Amino acid sequence: MTYTVNLPQGQTKAYARLEKATEFAQAKAIELGAEVEVIHDETQAVAFLATYVQGRHFHPWERVETPKHHAPHFEGWYSAYTRKRIEATVYRSYDEEAELKWRVYDGRTKRYLDVATTKAACKLTKEMRQGRML
């Protein structure tokens, strides 16, 4: 039994084991930012499809995300990221010199709390997942 990895440029690579073929396909999908198929050679069926949604690591002052639920606009704050399960939105201050740079908004209670760091915001959203309400 063999498996062929079909790369976007028309190149192929054969493997005897599906595990090795999928590892290679996943690595190439990330490297190329594209879909990579693993085909079972005997049946010509797709045995695995590696996909990669192009993204990148965000530095704290670069990330901007459109809220996936109702989130109010606060003057002087950007929506940085959301936590859909708990209806939380984390905002970043326009002012990088502000003492409290992050605002965590709880969509369940319509209240918010300002914190100094992203770690504090992360800790707060974790507590909210465990039942804390702002």
N, CA, C and O atoms as CSV, one atom per row, in Angstrom:
chain,resi,resn,atom,element,x,y,z
A,1,MET,N,N,0.845,-1.158,0.000
A,1,MET,CA,C,0.000,0.000,0.000
A,1,MET,C,C,0.907,1.242,0.000
A,1,MET,O,O,1.821,1.341,0.818
A,2,THR,N,N,0.656,2.174,-0.905
A,2,THR,CA,C,1.438,3.408,-0.956
A,2,THR,C,C,0.515,4.614,-0.995
A,2,THR,O,O,-0.656,4.530,-1.367
A,3,TYR,N,N,1.087,5.730,-0.597
A,3,TYR,CA,C,0.366,6.991,-0.563
A,3,TYR,C,C,1.198,8.043,-1.281
A,3,TYR,O,O,2.416,8.108,-1.119
A,4,THR,N,N,0.527,8.858,-2.072
A,4,THR,CA,C,1.207,9.915,-2.804
A,4,THR,C,C,0.749,11.267,-2.282
A,4,THR,O,O,-0.445,11.531,-2.145
A,5,VAL,N,N,1.719,12.106,-1.996
A,5,VAL,CA,C,1.430,13.476,-1.559
A,5,VAL,C,C,1.498,14.358,-2.798
A,5,VAL,O,O,2.535,14.428,-3.458
A,6,ASN,N,N,0.394,15.029,-3.114
A,6,ASN,CA,C,0.331,15.932,-4.269
A,6,ASN,C,C,0.538,17.364,-3.796
A,6,ASN,O,O,-0.279,17.911,-3.056
A,7,LEU,N,N,1.640,17.961,-4.233
A,7,LEU,CA,C,1.947,19.333,-3.864
A,7,LEU,C,C,1.359,20.303,-4.886
A,7,LEU,O,O,1.146,19.916,-6.035
A,8,PRO,N,N,1.093,21.541,-4.504
A,8,PRO,CA,C,0.466,22.513,-5.408
A,8,PRO,C,C,1.231,22.761,-6.702
A,8,PRO,O,O,0.609,23.074,-7.717
A,9,GLN,N,N,2.538,22.634,-6.704
A,9,GLN,CA,C,3.329,22.915,-7.906
A,9,GLN,C,C,3.331,21.743,-8.881
A,9,GLN,O,O,4.055,21.779,-9.876
A,10,GLY,N,N,2.535,20.702,-8.618
A,10,GLY,CA,C,2.492,19.542,-9.499
A,10,GLY,C,C,3.494,18.469,-9.115
A,10,GLY,O,O,3.551,17.424,-9.763
A,11,GLN,N,N,4.279,18.700,-8.085
A,11,GLN,CA,C,5.237,17.707,-7.623
A,11,GLN,C,C,4.535,16.680,-6.756
A,11,GLN,O,O,3.491,16.961,-6.168
A,12,THR,N,N,5.108,15.492,-6.679
A,12,THR,CA,C,4.553,14.420,-5.847
A,12,THR,C,C,5.669,13.768,-5.043
A,12,THR,O,O,6.849,13.858,-5.379
A,13,LYS,N,N,5.253,13.115,-3.976
A,13,LYS,CA,C,6.196,12.358,-3.165
A,13,LYS,C,C,5.451,11.146,-2.629
A,13,LYS,O,O,4.345,11.281,-2.105
A,14,ALA,N,N,6.056,9.939,-2.756
A,14,ALA,CA,C,5.400,8.692,-2.353
A,14,ALA,C,C,5.881,8.246,-0.983
A,14,ALA,O,O,7.045,8.427,-0.624
A,15,TYR,N,N,4.959,7.658,-0.223
A,15,TYR,CA,C,5.254,7.121,1.104
A,15,TYR,C,C,4.594,5.762,1.254
A,15,TYR,O,O,3.539,5.510,0.673
A,16,ALA,N,N,5.214,4.887,2.033
A,16,ALA,CA,C,4.645,3.569,2.299
A,16,ALA,C,C,3.651,3.628,3.457
A,16,ALA,O,O,2.732,2.811,3.525
A,17,ARG,N,N,3.829,4.596,4.377
A,17,ARG,CA,C,2.960,4.698,5.546
A,17,ARG,C,C,2.171,5.996,5.527
A,17,ARG,O,O,2.709,7.059,5.219
A,18,LEU,N,N,0.896,5.897,5.858
A,18,LEU,CA,C,0.017,7.062,5.878
A,18,LEU,C,C,0.494,8.101,6.893
A,18,LEU,O,O,0.416,9.299,6.622
A,19,GLU,N,N,0.985,7.667,8.054
A,19,GLU,CA,C,1.437,8.603,9.086
A,19,GLU,C,C,2.544,9.517,8.568
A,19,GLU,O,O,2.522,10.725,8.805
A,20,LYS,N,N,3.506,8.936,7.865
A,20,LYS,CA,C,4.614,9.735,7.325
A,20,LYS,C,C,4.131,10.680,6.233
A,20,LYS,O,O,4.591,11.818,6.137
A,21,ALA,N,N,3.198,10.200,5.410
A,21,ALA,CA,C,2.651,11.040,4.340
A,21,ALA,C,C,1.893,12.230,4.917
A,21,ALA,O,O,2.011,13.345,4.410
A,22,THR,N,N,1.104,11.997,5.990
A,22,THR,CA,C,0.340,13.103,6.579
A,22,THR,C,C,1.258,14.102,7.276
A,22,THR,O,O,1.011,15.307,7.214
A,23,GLU,N,N,2.312,13.627,7.937
A,23,GLU,CA,C,3.274,14.542,8.561
A,23,GLU,C,C,3.908,15.459,7.522
A,23,GLU,O,O,4.014,16.668,7.723
A,24,PHE,N,N,4.326,14.866,6.411
A,24,PHE,CA,C,4.939,15.642,5.336
A,24,PHE,C,C,3.927,16.629,4.747
A,24,PHE,O,O,4.259,17.788,4.497
A,25,ALA,N,N,2.691,16.165,4.527
A,25,ALA,CA,C,1.650,17.017,3.948
A,25,ALA,C,C,1.341,18.205,4.859
A,25,ALA,O,O,1.187,19.329,4.382
A,26,GLN,N,N,1.253,17.961,6.156
A,26,GLN,CA,C,0.976,19.053,7.093
A,26,GLN,C,C,2.104,20.078,7.091
A,26,GLN,O,O,1.850,21.283,7.091
A,27,ALA,N,N,3.335,19.609,7.091
A,27,ALA,CA,C,4.477,20.526,7.072
A,27,ALA,C,C,4.494,21.359,5.799
A,27,ALA,O,O,4.754,22.561,5.849
A,28,LYS,N,N,4.220,20.730,4.653
A,28,LYS,CA,C,4.208,21.451,3.374
A,28,LYS,C,C,3.037,22.428,3.293
A,28,LYS,O,O,3.173,23.508,2.718
A,29,ALA,N,N,1.895,22.061,3.860
A,29,ALA,CA,C,0.736,22.961,3.853
A,29,ALA,C,C,1.067,24.243,4.606
A,29,ALA,O,O,0.709,25.335,4.165
A,30,ILE,N,N,1.748,24.111,5.736
A,30,ILE,CA,C,2.148,25.286,6.513
A,30,ILE,C,C,3.195,26.091,5.753
A,30,ILE,O,O,3.107,27.315,5.662
A,31,GLU,N,N,4.183,25.392,5.211
A,31,GLU,CA,C,5.261,26.062,4.482
A,31,GLU,C,C,4.759,26.823,3.260
A,31,GLU,O,O,5.181,27.949,2.998
A,32,LEU,N,N,3.843,26.185,2.510
A,32,LEU,CA,C,3.366,26.769,1.258
A,32,LEU,C,C,2.100,27.614,1.431
A,32,LEU,O,O,1.738,28.381,0.540
A,33,GLY,N,N,1.440,27.472,2.564
A,33,GLY,CA,C,0.185,28.192,2.775
A,33,GLY,C,C,-0.894,27.732,1.819
A,33,GLY,O,O,-1.647,28.549,1.289
A,34,ALA,N,N,-0.976,26.415,1.591
A,34,ALA,CA,C,-1.916,25.867,0.615
A,34,ALA,C,C,-2.419,24.496,1.066
A,34,ALA,O,O,-1.913,23.921,2.030
A,35,GLU,N,N,-3.426,23.981,0.350
A,35,GLU,CA,C,-3.910,22.628,0.613
A,35,GLU,C,C,-2.974,21.616,-0.030
A,35,GLU,O,O,-2.469,21.831,-1.132
A,36,VAL,N,N,-2.747,20.505,0.675
A,36,VAL,CA,C,-1.910,19.425,0.166
A,36,VAL,C,C,-2.674,18.119,0.368
A,36,VAL,O,O,-3.093,17.806,1.482
A,37,GLU,N,N,-2.852,17.361,-0.707
A,37,GLU,CA,C,-3.591,16.098,-0.665
A,37,GLU,C,C,-2.659,14.914,-0.488
A,37,GLU,O,O,-1.535,14.897,-0.989
A,38,VAL,N,N,-3.166,13.913,0.248
A,38,VAL,CA,C,-2.510,12.606,0.325
A,38,VAL,C,C,-3.481,11.627,-0.325
A,38,VAL,O,O,-4.615,11.472,0.127
A,39,ILE,N,N,-3.025,10.970,-1.388
A,39,ILE,CA,C,-3.880,10.054,-2.166
A,39,ILE,C,C,-3.476,8.612,-1.893
A,39,ILE,O,O,-2.294,8.273,-1.923
A,40,HIS,N,N,-4.475,7.762,-1.625
A,40,HIS,CA,C,-4.238,6.324,-1.502
A,40,HIS,C,C,-4.105,5.787,-2.922
A,40,HIS,O,O,-5.063,5.835,-3.695
A,41,ASP,N,N,-2.931,5.280,-3.271
A,41,ASP,CA,C,-2.633,4.930,-4.660
A,41,ASP,C,C,-3.516,3.822,-5.236
A,41,ASP,O,O,-3.835,3.857,-6.425
A,42,GLU,N,N,-3.916,2.845,-4.430
A,42,GLU,CA,C,-4.715,1.730,-4.947
A,42,GLU,C,C,-6.142,2.154,-5.288
A,42,GLU,O,O,-6.699,1.712,-6.293
A,43,THR,N,N,-6.727,3.000,-4.463
A,43,THR,CA,C,-8.128,3.391,-4.673
A,43,THR,C,C,-8.273,4.767,-5.312
A,43,THR,O,O,-9.360,5.129,-5.762
A,44,GLN,N,N,-7.189,5.536,-5.355
A,44,GLN,CA,C,-7.192,6.915,-5.845
A,44,GLN,C,C,-8.101,7.825,-5.011
A,44,GLN,O,O,-8.536,8.876,-5.481
A,45,ALA,N,N,-8.383,7.412,-3.771
A,45,ALA,CA,C,-9.189,8.221,-2.858
A,45,ALA,C,C,-8.281,9.153,-2.055
A,45,ALA,O,O,-7.118,8.842,-1.800
A,46,VAL,N,N,-8.831,10.289,-1.669
A,46,VAL,CA,C,-8.089,11.209,-0.817
A,46,VAL,C,C,-8.080,10.622,0.591
A,46,VAL,O,O,-9.130,10.483,1.220
A,47,ALA,N,N,-6.900,10.283,1.076
A,47,ALA,CA,C,-6.757,9.703,2.407
A,47,ALA,C,C,-6.613,10.785,3.476
A,47,ALA,O,O,-6.964,10.567,4.635
A,48,PHE,N,N,-6.099,11.942,3.086
A,48,PHE,CA,C,-5.882,13.033,4.026
A,48,PHE,C,C,-5.758,14.328,3.244
A,48,PHE,O,O,-5.170,14.354,2.163
A,49,LEU,N,N,-6.307,15.391,3.785
A,49,LEU,CA,C,-6.191,16.699,3.167
A,49,LEU,C,C,-5.652,17.656,4.215
A,49,LEU,O,O,-6.319,17.943,5.208
A,50,ALA,N,N,-4.447,18.144,3.990
A,50,ALA,CA,C,-3.831,19.106,4.913
A,50,ALA,C,C,-4.180,20.501,4.427
A,50,ALA,O,O,-3.891,20.864,3.287
A,51,THR,N,N,-4.797,21.271,5.292
A,51,THR,CA,C,-5.127,22.648,4.944
A,51,THR,C,C,-4.435,23.572,5.924
A,51,THR,O,O,-4.141,23.201,7.060
A,52,TYR,N,N,-4.187,24.764,5.466
A,52,TYR,CA,C,-3.545,25.752,6.310
A,52,TYR,C,C,-4.169,27.092,6.022
A,52,TYR,O,O,-4.066,27.615,4.913
A,53,VAL,N,N,-4.821,27.650,7.032
A,53,VAL,CA,C,-5.359,28.992,6.905
A,53,VAL,C,C,-4.219,29.928,7.227
A,53,VAL,O,O,-3.660,29.888,8.324
A,54,GLN,N,N,-3.878,30.760,6.283
A,54,GLN,CA,C,-2.718,31.613,6.463
A,54,GLN,C,C,-2.951,32.569,7.618
A,54,GLN,O,O,-3.955,33.280,7.654
A,55,GLY,N,N,-2.058,32.584,8.525
A,55,GLY,CA,C,-2.131,33.430,9.701
A,55,GLY,C,C,-0.727,33.678,10.205
A,55,GLY,O,O,0.259,33.254,9.601
A,56,ARG,N,N,-0.658,34.377,11.331
A,56,ARG,CA,C,0.656,34.617,11.883
A,56,ARG,C,C,0.519,34.939,13.357
A,56,ARG,O,O,-0.580,35.190,13.853
A,57,HIS,N,N,1.629,34.929,14.041
A,57,HIS,CA,C,1.642,35.322,15.444
A,57,HIS,C,C,1.454,36.833,15.534
A,57,HIS,O,O,2.069,37.588,14.781
A,58,PHE,N,N,0.616,37.259,16.443
A,58,PHE,CA,C,0.365,38.683,16.608
A,58,PHE,C,C,1.127,39.209,17.806
A,58,PHE,O,O,1.092,38.610,18.882
A,59,HIS,N,N,1.802,40.304,17.630
A,59,HIS,CA,C,2.383,41.001,18.757
A,59,HIS,C,C,1.254,41.788,19.405
A,59,HIS,O,O,0.319,42.188,18.711
A,60,PRO,N,N,1.308,42.022,20.698
A,60,PRO,CA,C,0.167,42.636,21.386
A,60,PRO,C,C,-0.371,43.918,20.761
A,60,PRO,O,O,-1.580,44.143,20.814
A,61,TRP,N,N,0.458,44.760,20.176
A,61,TRP,CA,C,-0.040,46.026,19.658
A,61,TRP,C,C,-0.414,45.954,18.186
A,61,TRP,O,O,-0.703,46.984,17.578
A,62,GLU,N,N,-0.416,44.752,17.594
A,62,GLU,CA,C,-0.798,44.602,16.193
A,62,GLU,C,C,-2.137,43.914,16.005
A,62,GLU,O,O,-2.809,44.152,15.002
A,63,ARG,N,N,-2.540,43.075,16.934
A,63,ARG,CA,C,-3.714,42.243,16.745
A,63,ARG,C,C,-4.998,43.065,16.771
A,63,ARG,O,O,-5.218,43.876,17.670
A,64,VAL,N,N,-5.839,42.838,15.768
A,64,VAL,CA,C,-7.161,43.457,15.704
A,64,VAL,C,C,-8.112,42.395,15.164
A,64,VAL,O,O,-7.855,41.809,14.112
A,65,GLU,N,N,-9.203,42.144,15.873
A,65,GLU,CA,C,-10.156,41.118,15.474
A,65,GLU,C,C,-11.563,41.688,15.525
A,65,GLU,O,O,-11.919,42.391,16.471
A,66,THR,N,N,-12.353,41.393,14.524
A,66,THR,CA,C,-13.749,41.806,14.533
A,66,THR,C,C,-14.511,40.906,15.493
A,66,THR,O,O,-14.445,39.683,15.363
A,67,PRO,N,N,-15.231,41.475,16.452
A,67,PRO,CA,C,-15.971,40.640,17.410
A,67,PRO,C,C,-16.973,39.716,16.725
A,67,PRO,O,O,-17.616,40.098,15.747
A,68,LYS,N,N,-17.099,38.497,17.250
A,68,LYS,CA,C,-18.005,37.496,16.699
A,68,LYS,C,C,-19.387,37.566,17.359
A,68,LYS,O,O,-20.270,36.771,17.038
A,69,HIS,N,N,-19.567,38.494,18.258
A,69,HIS,CA,C,-20.828,38.701,18.953
A,69,HIS,C,C,-20.976,40.204,19.203
A,69,HIS,O,O,-20.073,40.978,18.888
A,70,HIS,N,N,-22.094,40.607,19.759
A,70,HIS,CA,C,-22.308,42.041,20.013
A,70,HIS,C,C,-21.253,42.553,20.983
A,70,HIS,O,O,-21.083,42.014,22.077
A,71,ALA,N,N,-20.567,43.574,20.579
A,71,ALA,CA,C,-19.572,44.222,21.434
A,71,ALA,C,C,-19.653,45.725,21.183
A,71,ALA,O,O,-19.594,46.158,20.032
A,72,PRO,N,N,-19.783,46.512,22.219
A,72,PRO,CA,C,-19.914,47.962,22.038
A,72,PRO,C,C,-18.614,48.605,21.601
A,72,PRO,O,O,-17.532,48.039,21.754
A,73,HIS,N,N,-18.749,49.795,21.057
A,73,HIS,CA,C,-17.576,50.596,20.706
A,73,HIS,C,C,-17.259,51.483,21.902
A,73,HIS,O,O,-18.133,52.172,22.426
A,74,PHE,N,N,-16.005,51.459,22.326
A,74,PHE,CA,C,-15.546,52.343,23.397
A,74,PHE,C,C,-14.592,53.352,22.783
A,74,PHE,O,O,-13.635,52.981,22.104
A,75,GLU,N,N,-14.853,54.609,23.020
A,75,GLU,CA,C,-13.988,55.676,22.520
A,75,GLU,C,C,-12.575,55.485,23.056
A,75,GLU,O,O,-12.376,55.376,24.265
A,76,GLY,N,N,-11.597,55.445,22.159
A,76,GLY,CA,C,-10.200,55.299,22.560
A,76,GLY,C,C,-9.723,53.857,22.701
A,76,GLY,O,O,-8.614,53.619,23.180
A,77,TRP,N,N,-10.553,52.885,22.287
A,77,TRP,CA,C,-10.211,51.464,22.419
A,77,TRP,C,C,-10.469,50.725,21.110
A,77,TRP,O,O,-11.452,51.001,20.422
A,78,TYR,N,N,-9.583,49.783,20.765
A,78,TYR,CA,C,-9.737,48.867,19.629
A,78,TYR,C,C,-10.176,47.513,20.150
A,78,TYR,O,O,-9.808,47.127,21.259
A,79,SER,N,N,-10.950,46.793,19.371
A,79,SER,CA,C,-11.244,45.397,19.691
A,79,SER,C,C,-10.041,44.562,19.272
A,79,SER,O,O,-9.745,44.465,18.082
A,80,ALA,N,N,-9.343,43.957,20.235
A,80,ALA,CA,C,-8.143,43.177,19.938
A,80,ALA,C,C,-8.492,41.723,19.651
A,80,ALA,O,O,-8.046,41.171,18.645
A,81,TYR,N,N,-9.284,41.090,20.523
A,81,TYR,CA,C,-9.696,39.704,20.280
A,81,TYR,C,C,-10.929,39.381,21.104
A,81,TYR,O,O,-11.299,40.121,22.016
A,82,THR,N,N,-11.563,38.256,20.765
A,82,THR,CA,C,-12.800,37.868,21.436
A,82,THR,C,C,-12.693,36.452,21.981
A,82,THR,O,O,-11.838,35.666,21.571
A,83,ARG,N,N,-13.578,36.155,22.908
A,83,ARG,CA,C,-13.765,34.813,23.431
A,83,ARG,C,C,-15.248,34.512,23.310
A,83,ARG,O,O,-16.054,34.931,24.141
A,84,LYS,N,N,-15.595,33.776,22.255
A,84,LYS,CA,C,-16.987,33.584,21.864
A,84,LYS,C,C,-17.821,32.853,22.924
A,84,LYS,O,O,-18.954,33.252,23.197
A,85,ARG,N,N,-17.273,31.789,23.522
A,85,ARG,CA,C,-18.048,30.992,24.475
A,85,ARG,C,C,-18.568,31.797,25.650
A,85,ARG,O,O,-19.659,31.531,26.154
A,86,ILE,N,N,-17.791,32.785,26.091
A,86,ILE,CA,C,-18.194,33.575,27.250
A,86,ILE,C,C,-18.608,34.987,26.857
A,86,ILE,O,O,-18.797,35.844,27.720
A,87,GLU,N,N,-18.747,35.227,25.579
A,87,GLU,CA,C,-19.142,36.533,25.048
A,87,GLU,C,C,-18.257,37.657,25.583
A,87,GLU,O,O,-18.746,38.721,25.965
A,88,ALA,N,N,-16.957,37.406,25.603
A,88,ALA,CA,C,-16.014,38.419,26.083
A,88,ALA,C,C,-15.280,39.039,24.901
A,88,ALA,O,O,-14.981,38.369,23.913
A,89,THR,N,N,-15.000,40.316,25.023
A,89,THR,CA,C,-14.188,41.030,24.048
A,89,THR,C,C,-13.070,41.720,24.810
A,89,THR,O,O,-13.303,42.377,25.825
A,90,VAL,N,N,-11.859,41.562,24.308
A,90,VAL,CA,C,-10.713,42.225,24.919
A,90,VAL,C,C,-10.324,43.381,24.011
A,90,VAL,O,O,-10.038,43.191,22.829
A,91,TYR,N,N,-10.318,44.567,24.576
A,91,TYR,CA,C,-9.992,45.786,23.838
A,91,TYR,C,C,-8.585,46.239,24.198
A,91,TYR,O,O,-8.088,45.959,25.289
A,92,ARG,N,N,-7.960,46.933,23.277
A,92,ARG,CA,C,-6.637,47.513,23.487
A,92,ARG,C,C,-6.785,49.036,23.405
A,92,ARG,O,O,-7.511,49.553,22.556
A,93,SER,N,N,-6.108,49.725,24.271
A,93,SER,CA,C,-6.172,51.180,24.294
A,93,SER,C,C,-5.403,51.774,23.121
A,93,SER,O,O,-4.368,51.245,22.717
A,94,TYR,N,N,-5.916,52.879,22.576
A,94,TYR,CA,C,-5.168,53.622,21.559
A,94,TYR,C,C,-3.862,54.149,22.149
A,94,TYR,O,O,-2.849,54.251,21.457
A,95,ASP,N,N,-3.904,54.479,23.431
A,95,ASP,CA,C,-2.771,55.104,24.111
A,95,ASP,C,C,-1.822,54.043,24.659
A,95,ASP,O,O,-2.117,53.405,25.670
A,96,GLU,N,N,-0.688,53.855,23.996
A,96,GLU,CA,C,0.290,52.859,24.432
A,96,GLU,C,C,0.937,53.231,25.756
A,96,GLU,O,O,1.535,52.374,26.406
A,97,GLU,N,N,0.832,54.479,26.166
A,97,GLU,CA,C,1.440,54.939,27.409
A,97,GLU,C,C,0.483,54.841,28.596
A,97,GLU,O,O,0.879,55.113,29.729
A,98,ALA,N,N,-0.759,54.460,28.352
A,98,ALA,CA,C,-1.742,54.373,29.428
A,98,ALA,C,C,-1.334,53.309,30.445
A,98,ALA,O,O,-0.701,52.312,30.097
A,99,GLU,N,N,-1.703,53.533,31.700
A,99,GLU,CA,C,-1.369,52.572,32.749
A,99,GLU,C,C,-2.179,51.285,32.574
A,99,GLU,O,O,-1.636,50.186,32.685
A,100,LEU,N,N,-3.463,51.426,32.305
A,100,LEU,CA,C,-4.337,50.274,32.062
A,100,LEU,C,C,-4.607,50.210,30.564
A,100,LEU,O,O,-5.437,50.953,30.040
A,101,LYS,N,N,-3.896,49.312,29.878
A,101,LYS,CA,C,-3.916,49.270,28.418
A,101,LYS,C,C,-4.970,48.334,27.835
A,101,LYS,O,O,-5.243,48.398,26.637
A,102,TRP,N,N,-5.564,47.476,28.644
A,102,TRP,CA,C,-6.468,46.449,28.147
A,102,TRP,C,C,-7.809,46.522,28.863
A,102,TRP,O,O,-7.860,46.754,30.071
A,103,ARG,N,N,-8.887,46.324,28.126
A,103,ARG,CA,C,-10.234,46.354,28.687
A,103,ARG,C,C,-10.917,45.032,28.326
A,103,ARG,O,O,-11.001,44.659,27.156
A,104,VAL,N,N,-11.400,44.339,29.351
A,104,VAL,CA,C,-12.120,43.087,29.148
A,104,VAL,C,C,-13.600,43.382,29.352
A,104,VAL,O,O,-14.014,43.827,30.422
A,105,TYR,N,N,-14.392,43.127,28.313
A,105,TYR,CA,C,-15.827,43.399,28.334
A,105,TYR,C,C,-16.575,42.072,28.431
A,105,TYR,O,O,-16.330,41.154,27.648
A,106,ASP,N,N,-17.477,41.977,29.383
A,106,ASP,CA,C,-18.306,40.784,29.565
A,106,ASP,C,C,-19.662,41.046,28.919
A,106,ASP,O,O,-20.457,41.826,29.441
A,107,GLY,N,N,-19.928,40.402,27.792
A,107,GLY,CA,C,-21.186,40.603,27.067
A,107,GLY,C,C,-22.395,40.074,27.806
A,107,GLY,O,O,-23.522,40.454,27.488
A,108,ARG,N,N,-22.192,39.205,28.785
A,108,ARG,CA,C,-23.314,38.645,29.554
A,108,ARG,C,C,-23.866,39.673,30.535
A,108,ARG,O,O,-25.077,39.755,30.739
A,109,THR,N,N,-22.968,40.461,31.145
A,109,THR,CA,C,-23.390,41.437,32.150
A,109,THR,C,C,-23.317,42.876,31.645
A,109,THR,O,O,-23.809,43.795,32.300
A,110,LYS,N,N,-22.701,43.067,30.475
A,110,LYS,CA,C,-22.505,44.394,29.870
A,110,LYS,C,C,-21.578,45.271,30.719
A,110,LYS,O,O,-21.672,46.498,30.674
A,111,ARG,N,N,-20.692,44.651,31.483
A,111,ARG,CA,C,-19.723,45.371,32.301
A,111,ARG,C,C,-18.325,45.116,31.768
A,111,ARG,O,O,-18.106,44.187,30.992
A,112,TYR,N,N,-17.381,45.948,32.190
A,112,TYR,CA,C,-16.000,45.756,31.775
A,112,TYR,C,C,-15.057,46.053,32.927
A,112,TYR,O,O,-15.422,46.689,33.915
A,113,LEU,N,N,-13.818,45.567,32.765
A,113,LEU,CA,C,-12.774,45.802,33.742
A,113,LEU,C,C,-11.492,46.107,32.972
A,113,LEU,O,O,-11.137,45.381,32.043
A,114,ASP,N,N,-10.799,47.176,33.354
A,114,ASP,CA,C,-9.535,47.546,32.716
A,114,ASP,C,C,-8.380,46.911,33.472
A,114,ASP,O,O,-8.355,46.901,34.702
A,115,VAL,N,N,-7.414,46.374,32.709
A,115,VAL,CA,C,-6.237,45.739,33.296
A,115,VAL,C,C,-4.984,46.262,32.598
A,115,VAL,O,O,-5.068,46.891,31.543
A,116,ALA,N,N,-3.817,45.997,33.198
A,116,ALA,CA,C,-2.576,46.565,32.696
A,116,ALA,C,C,-1.911,45.757,31.584
A,116,ALA,O,O,-1.271,46.338,30.708
A,117,THR,N,N,-2.048,44.417,31.601
A,117,THR,CA,C,-1.292,43.576,30.668
A,117,THR,C,C,-2.179,42.560,29.961
A,117,THR,O,O,-3.311,42.302,30.372
A,118,THR,N,N,-1.639,41.994,28.893
A,118,THR,CA,C,-2.373,40.930,28.197
A,118,THR,C,C,-2.476,39.695,29.073
A,118,THR,O,O,-3.470,38.972,29.005
A,119,LYS,N,N,-1.469,39.443,29.894
A,119,LYS,CA,C,-1.529,38.292,30.804
A,119,LYS,C,C,-2.672,38.450,31.794
A,119,LYS,O,O,-3.363,37.482,32.112
A,120,ALA,N,N,-2.868,39.660,32.275
A,120,ALA,CA,C,-3.974,39.917,33.197
A,120,ALA,C,C,-5.316,39.734,32.489
A,120,ALA,O,O,-6.259,39.197,33.070
A,121,ALA,N,N,-5.400,40.177,31.238
A,121,ALA,CA,C,-6.629,40.001,30.458
A,121,ALA,C,C,-6.895,38.520,30.223
A,121,ALA,O,O,-8.037,38.069,30.323
A,122,CYS,N,N,-5.853,37.764,29.913
A,122,CYS,CA,C,-5.978,36.323,29.695
A,122,CYS,C,C,-6.451,35.628,30.975
A,122,CYS,O,O,-7.332,34.769,30.938
A,123,LYS,N,N,-5.857,36.011,32.101
A,123,LYS,CA,C,-6.248,35.427,33.387
A,123,LYS,C,C,-7.715,35.729,33.685
A,123,LYS,O,O,-8.447,34.868,34.174
A,124,LEU,N,N,-8.134,36.943,33.390
A,124,LEU,CA,C,-9.511,37.346,33.644
A,124,LEU,C,C,-10.491,36.557,32.762
A,124,LEU,O,O,-11.519,36.090,33.252
A,125,THR,N,N,-10.184,36.405,31.480
A,125,THR,CA,C,-11.085,35.632,30.606
A,125,THR,C,C,-11.110,34.164,31.020
A,125,THR,O,O,-12.138,33.501,30.882
A,126,LYS,N,N,-9.990,33.649,31.528
A,126,LYS,CA,C,-9.969,32.267,32.031
A,126,LYS,C,C,-10.906,32.133,33.233
A,126,LYS,O,O,-11.660,31.165,33.334
A,127,GLU,N,N,-10.853,33.096,34.127
A,127,GLU,CA,C,-11.754,33.096,35.281
A,127,GLU,C,C,-13.207,33.205,34.835
A,127,GLU,O,O,-14.090,32.592,35.436
A,128,MET,N,N,-13.458,33.977,33.795
A,128,MET,CA,C,-14.817,34.119,33.266
A,128,MET,C,C,-15.319,32.782,32.711
A,128,MET,O,O,-16.495,32.451,32.867
A,129,ARG,N,N,-14.439,32.013,32.066
A,129,ARG,CA,C,-14.825,30.686,31.576
A,129,ARG,C,C,-15.188,29.762,32.729
A,129,ARG,O,O,-15.977,28.831,32.564
A,130,GLN,N,N,-14.605,30.024,33.905
A,130,GLN,CA,C,-14.864,29.192,35.080
A,130,GLN,C,C,-16.043,29.709,35.902
A,130,GLN,O,O,-16.330,29.184,36.978
A,131,GLY,N,N,-16.733,30.747,35.393
A,131,GLY,CA,C,-17.944,31.210,36.037
A,131,GLY,C,C,-17.940,32.630,36.573
A,131,GLY,O,O,-18.985,33.125,36.996
A,132,ARG,N,N,-16.807,33.290,36.566
A,132,ARG,CA,C,-16.762,34.671,37.059
A,132,ARG,C,C,-17.544,35.596,36.132
A,132,ARG,O,O,-17.474,35.479,34.908
A,133,MET,N,N,-18.284,36.510,36.733
A,133,MET,CA,C,-19.022,37.513,35.981
A,133,MET,C,C,-18.433,38.879,36.360
A,133,MET,O,O,-18.107,39.111,37.524
A,134,LEU,N,N,-18.299,39.761,35.401
A,134,LEU,CA,C,-17.801,41.104,35.705
A,134,LEU,C,C,-18.948,41.978,36.157
A,134,LEU,O,O,-18.745,43.153,36.463
